[in-house]
């Protein structure tokens, strides 16, 4: 299970992305330096969010494997006791 710190980090990245998107709306089209800085910030935030997504996906995969193993254990234990699993 994800720790509280990991969840907080993901939430912080989402808040940062929202702030960056709000800042983007206020930038003048001709301000090249500010646009480049915003692009860099957005890309850094995007990479952080992708990393968080990969971690969540891994945890979901692990939970699925555990649930499958528990189901198999349950079916096996019922068969040994003479019960049938429908």
C-alpha positions, 0 to 999 in steps of 0.5 A: 500500500502506498505510504502517506508521503507518496500520496502527498507527493502525487497530490502536490504534483497535481496542484503544481500542474494546476498552478502551472496551467493557470500561469500559462493562461496569463503569459503573453505570446511574445515572452519567449523566456517565460514560455520556455521556463513554463514548458520546462516546469510542465515537462518536469511535473509531467515526468513526476506524474508519470512516475507516480502513475507507474508506481500506482500501476505496479501496486494495482498489479500486485494487488491483483496477483494477491487477490488471485492467489487468495481466491486460488487458496480458498478454492483449494481449501474448499475442495480438500474439505469436500465442498464445491465452489460454484 
